[in-house]
Amino acid sequence: MAQVTLRINGYAYTIGCKDGEEKHLEAMGAEVGRRIDVVRASAGPSGESRMLVMAALLMADDIFELRNKLQAHEGGNGDVKADPRLVRKIEKIAKRAEEIADGLDEPGTPRAG
């Protein structure tokens, strides 16, 4: 199992991934960093957890819009079936994001960086 250290909003986060997925994880981390930059530019500096939540909401909005476009493309009948592998991967990412956020909110937890 590989590990990648991502720098997001000035903090280092070491994340485990399968061997060979390092570049993909780095690209995802870079996208989160870009989203946080957008949040910071529009709303100003804020707490780490809040900025991560705002970045996640921006990405969720993009996913929502893409899903709607896909459904419209497929006829709009809602019969679009999600790829089970993609669903599992998204669930794992969401769970890991929640674990990271929980760690940031726990008093006495050392901050990465």
N, C-alpha and C positions, 0 to 999 in steps of 0.2 A: 504494500500500500504506500502510495506516494503522499507527500505533504507539500503544500504550497503556502507560502506566507504572502498574504495580500495586504497592501497598504491602502486603507480606505479612510479618508478624512483624517489623515495623520496618525492613525492607529494601525498596528500590525495584528493581523488575524491569521493564525496558522490553521489551515483546513486540510483534512485528509481527503484523498480521492484515489480512484483506481489508477494504476500505472498507465501512462499514456494519455490521461485526461488533464494533465497539468496545464497545457496551453488553453484548453477550453475553460477551465476554472479561472485562470488568469484573465481571460477575456470577459468572463462574467463579472469578476471583481472590478475590472476596469469600467464596465457598464454601470455598476452600482456607484462607483466613484464619480462618473459623469453625472449621474442622476443627483447625487448629493451636491455636486457643484451647481446644478440648476436650482436646487432648493435653496442653497446658500445665497445664490445671486438674486433670487426673487424674494426671499423672506429674511435674509440675514442670518448670521450665526445663531445656532440653537443648540440644545443638548444633543448628545450623540444618539440616544435612543430615538428622539423625535425626528432627527434628520434621517435615520435609517428607516423609520416608519414612513416618512414622507416619500423617500426614494422608492420604497416598496409599493406604495400606493400609485406612484407614477408608472411603475412597471406593470402593476396589476391593471391599470387603466389601458395601457397599450395591449395587454393580453386580451382584455375584454373587447376592445375595438377589433383586434385581429380575429377573434372568435366570431364576432358578429359578421365581419366581412366574409369569413370562410362559410358561415351558414348561409349568407345571402348568395354566395357563389354556388353553393351546393343545392340551392333551391329554396332556402329559408324554411324548410320543414322541420328543422331541429334534429334530423336523423344523422347528423355528423357524429360518428363514433370516435371517441378519444383513443389514441394509441395507449394501451395499458402500460407499456414501458415508459412512455412520456409522463403519464399520470404518476407512476411510482417515483420517477426522478423528481418531478415537481414537488411531490409530497415530502421526499427526503430533503430537498433544498429548503422547503418551508419549515420543516422540523428543525433543521440545523440553524436556520435564521432565528427561530424562536429560542433555541438554546443559547445562541450568542447574545440575543437581546436580554434574556433572563440573567445571564452572567453579568451584563452591564448594569442591570438594575439592583443586583444583590449588594448590600452594604458590606464593605470590607473586602470585596473581590478586587484583586489587583487588575489594573487596566493594562491591556496589551499595548505595546508601543515602545 
